[in-house]
Amino acid sequence: MRGVKDVRQGLFQSVITGPSTRTSHAQVVHELGKAIVGGEFPIGSILPGDPELALRFKVSRTVLREAMKTLAAKGLIVPRARIGTRVTPKTHWNLFDSEVLAWHFDKGVEEDFLFHLSEIRLAFEPHAAALAARYAGEQEISNMMRLAVAMGEGGHTAETLAYADLKFHLAVVEASGNPFMRTVAGLIEAALVGIFKLSSPLESKNGLDEISRNHIAIVDEIARRDEAGARVAMERVIRVGRDRVKATLAKG
């Protein structure tokens, strides 16, 4: 499994360590995408023309056109002849896209959005854990156990614990042996970013011990080749995280 610096330089980088340097194209995509998701350009509205947008972002029309193609590929906009470029309904947006997810967090963490993320995690990750119990090699199991134990070590900050959590869950997805499971990695990352922004196990007295123990339980079931047990253990971890966020939001 990749090192912490190599693990998905998307949401975690922008939320925790700040965005990396972007090309002109990437900057336009980011700023315009964020403006659309944030509601500056409402659904159904027509975007300003190329001259106005090129002036706003201080880029050439060539760069702007390429950026618009990228946003169209993400489902956020659609060009209409003689009408202009229209912002599409949210049902057309690619929520599996890490940038689209990041823009949702840029506008503020929403309880409903996090709840939907936890639901999709419950649909995929327990099955990934069950597949890992069936297919994971001994080295993969050893790596998952190492990651689970490391989550309980002292000295964690909220940031390092969030990274450790992400590495563990991506390791389970990888150990499932199913390449389609890897497409949900962005959703896992988004959910963990949302939890990171709202609450952390470090805030509770026995938080580190509990999170490590619950993740070790997943690996124990995988090592026993108990698919049903691995599924239940993964569900427990996801629900605990969701309940912690709900409790934080309830406090106002």
N, C-alpha and C positions, 0 to 999 in steps of 0.2 A: 504494500500500500504506500502511496506517496507520502512524503513528509508534510508537516503542517503548512509550510510555505507554499507547497504545490497544490494544496487542496482547494479547488474551485475558487479562483480569484474573481468572484462575482459579488454576490450580496455581502458576504462577510468582509471583503475588502472595502466596499463602499460604506458599510454601516460601522465597522469597527475601526479600520485603519485609515479610512478615507479613500477617495477614488484615485486611481493611478492616472498618469498623464495620458491624454487621449489625442488621437489624430483629429483633424478638422472634421472629417466625416463622422467619426465616433462621437465627437462633442455635439454635433448637430442632432444626431440620432438621440443622444441622451437628453439634451435639453428640450427638444421638441416632443419626444416620447413622454418625458416627465410632465410637460405642460398639458399634453392630451389626457394622460391618466389622472393628473391632478385637477382636471376640470377647467383649465384656462381656455381650452378649446372644447366646448361641450359636444356630446354625442350628437351627430347629425349636422353639426356646423361645418361651414366651408372654411378651410384654412386660408390665410392671406396668400396673395400671389407670390410668385417666385422673386420678383424684385424686392418686395417688402421683407420676405424671410431672409433673402441673401444679405440684405442690409442689416437686419437684426442680428444675424449670426456672424456677419463679417466674413463670408465665404463666397466663393465663386458659384455661379449657377450650376456648374458641372458637379461640384461637391454637394450642393443642395439636392440636385436630382438623384444622385446616388443615395443620399440619406433618405429621401422620400421612398425610394425603392425598398430600402431596408425596413422602414416602418410599415410599408404595405405588406411586405413578407411576414411581418409579425402580426398582421391583421388589424392594425390600428387605423389605417386610412385606406381609401380607395379613390383613384382618380376617375373623374367623370368628364367626358368630352363636352366642351362648351359650358361646363358648370363649374369645374374646379375640383379640388381634392377635399373629399368629405371624410369626417371622422366617423368611423363605423360603430355600430352597437357593441357593447362589451362582450356579447356572446360570440363575436367574431375574433376577439383578442386571443392570442396564443399564451395562455397562462402557464404553459410548460416552459416558456422562454424566460431565462434567468433575468434578462433586462426588464421585461414587462413586470415580473415579480418585484424587482428592485424598485421600479417606479411606484408601485403600490405602497411600498414602505417609505418612500420619500415623502409621500403625502400624509403619512401618519398611520400608525398601526391601528387596524380596526378589528374589533372583537369578532364580527361575522366573518371577516376574511380569514382570521386565524382559525376559527372553528371549521370553515370549509377546508382549510389546509390539513387540519387534524383528521377530518373525515377521509380525505384522499389518502393520507398516510395509513390510516387504519385499513384501507382497502388494499394497499400494496405491501407495506413493510412486514406485517405478520406473515404474509405468504412468502416474502423474501426470506424471512427467518426460517420458515418451514423448509424451503428449498435448500437453504444452507445446511440444515440438519441432514438433508438427503445427500447433498453433493460436496460439501466443503471438505477440502483436504486438511490433513493434520497441521500443516504449516499455517493455513488460513485460520483454523480454530485457535492455534497458539497466538496468532497475531491479534485476533479479536479479544482473547482473554487478556493479553497484555494491555490493549487499549482500554478495556473495561476496568482493570485494576488501576491503571494510571489515572483514571478519572477520580479516584478516591485519595490520591496523594495530596499532601499538604502543599501550600504555596501557590495554589491556583488563584488566578484572578478570574473575574467573570469572562474575560476575553479568552484566556487559555482554556478554560473549562468548556466554553462554547465550541472552540476548535476541536477539543478532544471528543466532545459529543458528536460533532459532525463526522470526524474521522471514523468513529466506531460505526455509525449508521451506514456510511458509505462502504465500510468493510463488509458489513452484512449483505448489502446489496450486491457487492462484487462476488461474495462467496456463494450467492444464490446460483451463479452460473448462467443466469438468464440475461442476455444482452439487452432485452427490452426493459428489464428492471432498472437499468442504468439511466433511462430517460426520466425517471422520477427523482433523480438526484437533486435537481433544481428545486423541486417541491419540498424535499426534506430540508434543504438548505434554507429555503424561505421560512419554513415553520420554525426552525431553530433560531433564525435571526429574530423572528417575532418574539419568541420566548426570551431571547437574550435581551431585547430592548425593553421588555416589560418586567421581567423578574429573573432571578437566578437562584439555583439551589444554595448558593453561598449565603443567601440571606436568611436561611433557616439554620438552627443549631446543628442538626445532624444531616444537613443537606448533602455534603460530599459523600458521606458514608452511604446514605440512602441511594443516591444516583449510581454510585459504583456497584453497590449490592444488586440493584435491580438490573443493571447491565450484565453483571457477572452471571446472573440467573439465566439470561438469554443464552450466553455462551455455554453454560452447563447443559442446557437442554439440547443445544446444537451438538455438543460433544457426545451426548447420550444417543444421538440420532433420533430424538423424540420430536417429531414434526409438530404434533399437536401442542406439546409443552413449549416448544420454541415460539409457536404462534401466540400462545397465551401470554408468555413472558414479554414478548414485544408489544402486544396490546397494552399490557400493564404500564410499560414505560411511556408509551405515547399518551395514555390517559392521565398518568400522573403529571406530565408536563402540561397537558391541557387544563387540568384542575388547578394547577399552580397559577396559571395565567388568569383563569376565571376568578380565583380568590384575590389576586392583585387588582384586577379591574373592579371587583366588588367594593374594594376599599376606597375606590375613587382616586 
